[in-house]
Amino acid sequence: MSDPRARTRHGDERGSASLELVIVVPAVVAVIALLTAGWRLWSVRSQVREAAAAGARAATLARSGAEAEQAASAAIDADLETVGSSCTGPTVGIDVSAFSAPPGQGGDVGVDVTCEVPFTDLLIPMPGALTVEGHAGSRLDSFRERQP
């Protein structure tokens, strides 16, 4: 003969797998969405910092402030395009005031890059966007001839 308590024990657990599935699957999807968004944010932040550094280095190789601005902008655009960045609407600020100083005096070229990181085009779309910024500076050669 079978034990009647065994039947009630199995009968009490009916539907628990469905309930667990309903609770666990959305939680797992939410965690995956947050990890994906975090990865994108970290990745674009790194790309923006590297682009700013490339722009600052390119600017210090120029002979004048105008050439430095062009070289920095071109380097930043090329760097962000090469890595296929998800950075939208980048704005670039370039400080070339160090080119006004006479040779023999040191100076730094500063580059700021700011852009938006969208999350609407991810596998699991999320609303909104965040702003990331990158700043880099590079020292001008003190004894190199330069023009403002």
C-alpha positions in Angstrom: 0.0 0.0 0.0 1.1 3.5 -0.7 1.5 6.0 2.0 -1.2 8.8 2.0 1.3 11.4 3.4 3.5 11.0 0.3 0.6 12.0 -2.0 -0.1 15.2 -0.1 3.5 16.2 0.0 3.8 16.0 -3.8 0.4 17.6 -4.2 1.4 20.7 -2.2 4.3 21.4 -4.6 2.3 21.6 -7.8 2.8 24.8 -9.6 5.9 25.8 -7.7 8.2 25.4 -10.7 5.9 27.8 -12.7 6.0 30.3 -9.9 9.8 30.1 -9.7 10.1 30.5 -13.4 7.8 33.6 -13.4 10.0 35.2 -10.6 13.5 34.1 -11.7 13.3 34.8 -15.5 12.5 38.5 -15.2 15.2 38.9 -12.5 17.8 37.2 -14.7 16.8 39.4 -17.7 17.1 42.5 -15.6 20.5 41.5 -14.4 21.7 40.8 -17.9 20.3 44.2 -19.1 22.1 46.1 -16.3 25.4 44.2 -17.0 25.1 45.1 -20.7 24.4 48.8 -19.9 27.3 48.9 -17.5 29.7 47.3 -20.0 28.7 49.9 -22.6 29.2 52.7 -20.2 32.6 51.5 -19.1 33.6 50.8 -22.7 32.6 54.2 -24.0 34.2 56.0 -21.1 37.5 54.2 -21.8 37.2 55.1 -25.5 36.6 58.8 -24.8 39.6 59.0 -22.4 41.8 57.3 -25.0 40.5 59.6 -27.8 41.3 62.7 -25.6 44.8 61.4 -25.0 45.3 60.8 -28.7 44.1 64.3 -29.5 46.4 65.9 -26.9 49.4 64.0 -28.2 48.6 65.0 -31.8 48.2 68.6 -30.8 51.7 68.7 -29.2 53.3 67.6 -32.4 51.9 70.7 -34.3 53.9 73.9 -34.9 51.0 76.4 -34.2 47.8 76.6 -32.2 45.6 76.4 -35.3 47.4 73.3 -36.6 47.2 71.8 -33.1 43.4 72.2 -33.0 43.0 70.6 -36.4 45.4 67.8 -35.6 43.7 67.1 -32.2 40.2 67.1 -33.8 41.3 64.8 -36.6 42.9 62.4 -34.1 39.9 62.3 -31.9 37.5 61.7 -34.8 39.7 59.0 -36.2 40.1 57.3 -32.8 36.4 57.2 -32.0 35.6 56.0 -35.5 38.2 53.3 -35.5 36.9 51.7 -32.3 33.3 51.9 -33.5 32.3 53.9 -30.4 28.7 54.2 -29.3 29.5 57.8 -28.3 26.9 60.1 -29.8 27.3 63.8 -30.4 30.9 64.2 -29.2 31.9 67.7 -28.3 35.6 68.6 -28.2 37.3 71.3 -26.3 41.0 72.0 -27.0 43.2 74.4 -25.0 46.1 75.5 -27.1 47.0 78.6 -25.1 50.5 77.1 -24.4 51.5 77.8 -28.0 51.4 81.6 -27.1 54.3 81.1 -24.7 57.8 81.8 -26.0 60.2 78.9 -26.5 62.0 78.0 -23.3 58.8 78.1 -21.3 56.8 74.9 -20.8 53.1 74.5 -21.4 50.4 71.9 -21.6 47.8 71.3 -24.3 44.6 70.1 -22.8 41.8 68.2 -24.5 38.3 67.6 -23.2 35.9 65.2 -25.0 32.3 64.8 -23.9 29.5 62.6 -25.4 26.3 60.8 -24.7 26.1 57.1 -24.2 22.6 55.8 -25.3 21.1 52.6 -24.0 18.0 52.4 -26.3 19.8 50.3 -29.0 20.9 47.5 -26.7 19.5 43.9 -27.0 17.3 44.7 -24.1 16.6 48.4 -24.6 16.7 50.8 -21.7 15.5 54.4 -21.7 17.8 57.3 -21.5 21.5 58.1 -21.9 24.4 59.1 -19.7 27.1 61.7 -20.4 30.7 60.7 -20.2 33.8 62.9 -20.2 37.4 62.4 -20.9 40.3 64.8 -20.3 43.9 64.5 -21.2 46.9 66.8 -21.3 50.2 66.6 -23.0 53.3 68.7 -22.4 54.8 70.9 -25.2 58.5 70.6 -25.9 60.0 73.7 -24.1 62.6 74.4 -26.7 60.6 73.7 -29.9 59.8 76.7 -32.1 56.1 77.4 -32.1 53.5 80.0 -33.2 50.3 81.0 -31.6 
